[in-house]
Amino acid sequence: MYTHILIATDGSDVAKNGLDHGLSLAKALSSKVTIVTVTEPFPLMAGATATGWVAGPEDINRYEAGQESFAKGVLVSAKAAADRAGVAADTLHVPDRWPADAIIEVAEARGCNLIVMASHGRRGLGRLILGSQTSEVLAHSKIPVLVVR
């Protein structure tokens, strides 16, 4: 049924639940797995303040290097979890993108037929203020999405 599962993770404890569930499902179905993490672009609004400070190239480079290092740690940990579960998995970091868009694009480009991701399950104002990448993926993906809480 599901032959290629994309598992999205940001390295959080909540996302770990989604990773573990996705790996268990992949093992049971003998599915191929791609694990993806996405890091967002440099926050432009953070670069301009009332004091007139504007982020320079060094600030942006430092931010991007930090994001790359963070993503590498997330993916090394996720790959180790896949290895422990006995599931072969490819890993991918997509930098400078909004997570929901990148997750959907990667799933489509790689021919995945299921996306697995976790959700905090926030409701009401908390969801509106914080946003929800999972909700965005659910709203826009043509590929089935399994949400783990």
N, C-alpha and C positions, 0 to 999 in steps of 0.2 A: 504494500500500500504506500508507505512513505519510504522512498529509496534514498533520498538525500535530504537530510535535516540541517537547517541553519539554526545554530544556537547563538543568540545574542547575549553578551554579557558586558557589564561595566565594572566587574570585579567586586561589587558590593555583596553583602551577606544575602540580600534578597535575590540578587542575580545568581548567586551560587545555587540556590534552590532550583532555579530554572535550568542551570547547567546540569546539575545532578539528575534532574528529571529527564531532560533531553538526552543525556548520555544513556540512562537506563532504557529509555524507549528505543534509542538507536541500537543498543545491544540486543534487545528483544526482537527487533525487526531486521537485524543485520544490515542496517542502513549506513550509508556514507554520511560523514558529518563535516560541516564547516563551522568553526567557531569564530565569531566576529566581534570585535570591539571597535567602537567609533569614538574619536575625540573631536570635540567641537572647535570651530575657528576661534582665533583670538577675539575676545570681546571688545569690539570697537568702542563701545561706550565707556569702557574702563580706561581707554587711552586718552580721553580728553576730560579735564576737570576744570573746576572754577578757577583754579590757580593758573591755568594755561598750560599745564604739563600735557604733553602729547607723547604717546609711546613711540619710541624709535625702533629702528631695525634690530638693535641688540635686545630690546625688551621682547619683541615678537619672536626672535630666534630663541631666547631663553624659554619663553612659554612653549614654543613648539618642541624644543628638546625635552622639556619636562613632560609634555603630553606623550611624546614618543617613548620615553622611559617608563611612564606609568602604563601605557598600553602593552609594552613588552612584558612587564611584570604580570599583568592580567592574563595575557595569553600563555605565558610560561606556566602559570598556575593552572589555567584551564586545560592545557595540553597534558599536564601531569595527571589531572583528574581523569581525563580521557584514557590515558595509558593505564592508570589503576583500574579503570572500569573495563579494560580490554577492548576499547573502541578506537579504531583508526580515525584520526581527525586532522584536518588541515586547519590552520589558524590564519587570520587576516586582520590587520589593523587598517582602518580607513581613517586617515587624518583629515582635519579641516572640513568636516561635513556635519550636518545636523543628523543625529542618530537615526530617526525614523526613516528619512529619505534614503540614507546609505544602506540600512538594513534591507529595505525592500529592493533596492537596486542590486545589491549583492545576491540576494536570494534569486532574483530573476536571472541575472547574468550567469550564475552558477548552476542553474537548472534545479534549484531546490524545490521540493514539493511540500515542505512544512517548515514553518518558522516557530521556534520555541523561545520564549522570553518570559521573564518574571515581571510582576507588577506589585507595587506596594499596596494596591487596593484602596488608594485614597478616594474620598468622595467630596462632593460639594466644593466649598471655597478652597480647601487645601489642594484639590486637583486643579482648579482653575489657576491658582497662584503658581503652583509648582510645575504645571504642565504634565503631560504624560506621553512619553515616547511610545509606550505600549499602546495607548489609545490611538495615537497617530498611525501606527502600523496597522492596527485593527481596522481603522477607518479607510485606509488607502491600499492595502495589500490585496492582490488578486489571488495570492497564495494562502492556503489555510494557516491560521495562527493559533498556537496552543499557548495559553497564558497560564503561568504557574504562580500561585500565591503562597 
